[in-house]
Amino acid sequence: MGNAQAEDEVALFEKDMKEFWIQFKISYGTEQNNQTSALRDLCKETLEALAAKWSKKLKEEDLMIDKIHECDNEILQQSKYVAEKEEQLSEIKSKLNQEQEQQKNLTDSIQELEEELMKKMEIKSSKNKAAKEKVEKVSKIKTLFKEHLALEMRRIPDEQLQFIFRHIDRKDPDKPYMCTLSINEQGDYEVTSCTPPLDCMAELQLKLRETNNFSAFVANIRKAFTALSYKQSA
């Protein structure tokens, strides 16, 4: 009987131990699951926060990259603009140098022609007093020519002076407009040719003879050629 009671107590103790372990495992497992779930939620929240933060940073960096590209494009456009302006400036300087060289050459030519013309007219002045007065007027030609660099004066056979006007036709600046002048036996100015012809030439020649204003005559010829060019291009 004593042995049976001892066996019952052992069996009861074993039962209690099993229940204890069962409850312990349940309790521990639940707590562990709760901790794991909490940790998982925390990790998820942390990862979501980090993801949002880095997503924002990436967007900001993308915007920054776009702005950098815009700045690069703007700088490129500005560089092209500056290069174009520098090229235009270089062309302007080159043209200015050419014009200055042309002015110097023209001034030298005018000086030579003026000297020759004055000598020729001084010879004729011995035959006609009016020719001497015209020689004095020739000195004013130099100033007129300097103001109009597009005018070229040439001495051609038969003691004639040929005036070649350029920069009149806007479509063809190099197109020549020519007028040839001489002094006849009476000592008067005489227009021997005009290309293209001017309807007002007879009037201009008469006015030159009456006033002896050679500079005004040349200026009026240029104005007439200019008016003709505009009329033809209209």
Secondary structure as GFF3:
##gff-version 3
##sequence-region A 1 234
A	DSSP	alpha_helix	2	125	.	.	.	ID=ss1
A	DSSP	alpha_helix	129	138	.	.	.	ID=ss2
A	DSSP	alpha_helix	141	147	.	.	.	ID=ss3
A	DSSP	beta_strand	151	156	.	.	.	ID=ss4
A	DSSP	beta_strand	160	165	.	.	.	ID=ss5
A	DSSP	beta_strand	177	183	.	.	.	ID=ss6
A	DSSP	beta_strand	189	195	.	.	.	ID=ss7
A	DSSP	alpha_helix	201	211	.	.	.	ID=ss8
A	DSSP	alpha_helix	214	233	.	.	.	ID=ss9
###
